[in-house]
């Protein structure tokens, strides 16, 4: 296996029709990766809904809640959205070539399966547990839109990773459909959702 995106997907026309029918204000973007990287670099939290849904226990860049991993405050904010205890760990999605810088050695973990001690947690402090470990999701070159998002975020901030959590809150299952992503956005303090090529801002 090279990926786990075996779940359902929705066409751009289907997403746009749903948003229009619900009277939701949105704009179109030609580049979802760059569009997401900008608010992330400005300390905003983004619901990311792209392509086919992941199969399995981890969010791996198809149904993800994303944030800047380099500030401790982001851990508190994401925990508030997720409605979970402060002691529970997080994981970063990391550009694979920077894994040795953060964890001391190269490792291939495309399914976020391994917990490792960090050697430089300043870049991923929000994704580092109290015991000094983290569970990285390594993202290899040429693996698509999510990789380009992290590359763009790295260009903006110098941080080669994003904080990556499953797109849901509380004890709800991971979001599968675009309607659920919209409901999540407007019932949470998340700042924006990018659903396919559609951008929705959660206004105060």
C-alpha positions in Angstrom: 0.0 0.0 0.0 1.2 3.5 -0.8 -1.9 5.3 0.4 -5.3 4.8 2.2 -7.6 7.0 0.2 -10.1 4.4 -0.8 -13.2 6.1 0.6 -15.9 8.3 -1.1 -15.2 11.5 -3.0 -17.4 14.3 -4.4 -17.1 16.2 -7.6 -16.5 20.0 -7.7 -20.0 20.5 -9.2 -21.6 18.5 -6.4 -19.8 20.5 -3.7 -20.6 23.9 -5.4 -24.3 22.9 -5.8 -24.5 21.9 -2.2 -23.0 25.2 -0.9 -25.2 27.3 -3.2 -28.4 25.4 -2.2 -27.5 26.0 1.5 -26.9 29.7 0.9 -23.3 29.5 2.1 -20.9 32.2 0.9 -17.8 30.8 -0.7 -15.1 31.6 -3.2 -13.3 29.4 -5.7 -9.6 28.8 -5.7 -7.4 27.5 -8.5 -4.8 26.4 -6.0 -6.2 24.9 -2.7 -2.7 24.1 -1.4 -1.4 27.7 -1.5 -4.8 29.0 -0.4 -4.6 26.8 2.7 -1.0 27.6 3.5 -1.6 31.3 3.8 -4.1 31.3 6.7 -2.1 28.5 8.4 1.0 30.7 8.3 -1.2 33.5 9.9 -2.0 31.2 12.9 -5.4 30.2 11.6 -6.9 26.7 11.8 -8.1 25.2 8.5 -10.5 22.3 7.8 -9.0 20.5 4.8 -11.4 18.2 2.7 -9.8 16.9 -0.5 -10.3 13.9 -2.7 -11.2 10.4 -1.6 -11.5 9.9 2.2 -8.9 7.9 4.1 -9.5 4.4 5.2 -8.2 3.5 8.7 -7.5 5.2 12.0 -5.5 8.2 10.8 -6.2 11.4 9.0 -3.5 11.6 6.3 -4.3 14.7 4.4 -7.7 14.1 2.9 -10.0 14.8 5.9 -7.7 16.8 8.2 -7.8 19.7 10.7 -4.6 21.6 10.1 -2.7 24.2 12.1 0.8 25.6 12.7 2.8 23.2 14.9 5.4 25.7 16.0 3.4 27.4 18.8 2.2 25.9 22.1 -0.9 28.0 21.9 -2.1 26.1 18.9 -2.3 22.9 20.9 -4.8 24.6 23.3 -6.9 26.0 20.4 -7.1 22.7 18.5 -7.9 20.8 21.7 -10.8 23.2 22.2 -12.1 22.5 18.7 -11.6 18.7 19.2 -13.2 18.9 22.7 -10.5 16.6 24.1 -8.2 16.4 27.1 -5.1 18.5 27.1 -2.8 15.6 27.8 -3.6 13.7 24.6 -0.9 13.7 21.9 -0.8 15.2 18.5 1.0 14.3 15.3 2.6 16.4 12.5 2.6 15.8 8.8 6.3 16.3 7.9 8.1 16.8 4.6 10.0 13.5 4.4 13.4 15.0 3.7 13.2 17.0 7.0 12.4 14.0 9.2 16.1 13.5 10.2 16.3 17.2 11.4 13.3 16.7 13.7 13.7 13.1 14.8 17.4 12.4 14.4 17.1 9.7 11.8 15.2 9.0 8.5 12.0 7.0 8.8 9.2 6.2 6.3 5.9 6.6 8.1 3.3 7.4 5.5 0.5 6.0 7.7 1.5 7.8 10.9 2.3 4.5 12.6 5.4 5.2 14.7 6.1 7.2 17.8 9.6 8.7 18.0 11.5 11.0 20.3 12.1 14.4 18.8 15.5 16.0 18.7 14.3 19.5 17.7 10.8 20.1 19.0 10.9 23.9 18.6 9.5 23.5 15.1 6.8 21.1 16.2 6.2 22.0 19.8 2.4 21.8 19.4 2.8 18.2 18.0 5.3 17.1 20.7 4.0 15.2 23.7 5.0 15.9 27.3 7.4 12.9 27.1 9.3 14.5 24.2 7.9 12.2 21.5 5.7 12.7 18.5 4.0 10.5 15.9 5.0 11.8 12.4 3.2 11.4 9.2 5.9 11.5 6.5 4.9 13.1 3.2 7.1 12.2 0.3 7.9 14.3 -2.8 5.4 14.0 -5.7 2.5 12.8 -3.6 0.1 15.4 -4.6 -1.9 18.4 -3.3 -1.2 17.8 0.5 2.5 17.7 -0.1 2.3 21.0 -2.0 0.4 22.5 0.9 3.2 21.6 3.3 5.8 22.8 0.9 4.1 26.2 0.6 3.7 26.5 4.4 7.4 25.7 4.7 8.2 28.5 2.3 6.0 30.9 4.3 7.2 30.0 7.8 10.4 27.9 7.6 8.5 25.0 9.4 8.6 21.8 7.3 5.5 20.4 8.9 1.8 21.1 9.8 -0.1 19.9 12.8 -2.5 17.3 11.4 -5.6 16.0 13.3 -8.6 14.1 12.0 -11.5 16.3 10.8 -14.1 15.9 13.5 -14.8 17.0 17.0 -15.6 15.3 20.3 -16.6 11.7 19.9 -18.0 12.2 16.4 -16.7 10.0 13.5 -14.3 11.5 11.0 -16.1 13.7 8.5 -16.9 12.0 5.2 -19.2 14.3 3.2 -18.9 18.0 2.3 -22.2 18.8 4.2 -20.6 17.5 7.3 -17.5 19.6 6.8 -19.7 22.7 6.5 -21.6 21.8 9.7 -18.2 21.2 11.5 -16.9 24.6 10.4 -19.9 26.6 11.6 -20.2 24.7 14.9 -16.5 25.2 15.8 -13.9 28.0 16.3 -12.0 26.8 13.2 -11.2 29.7 10.8 -11.8 28.3 7.4 -12.6 25.2 5.3 -11.2 24.3 2.0 -13.5 21.7 0.4 -12.1 20.8 -3.0 -11.6 24.1 -4.8 -14.2 25.9 -2.6 -13.1 28.2 0.2 -15.4 29.0 3.1 -14.5 31.5 5.8 -15.9 31.2 9.3 -16.7 34.8 10.1 -17.1 36.0 13.7 
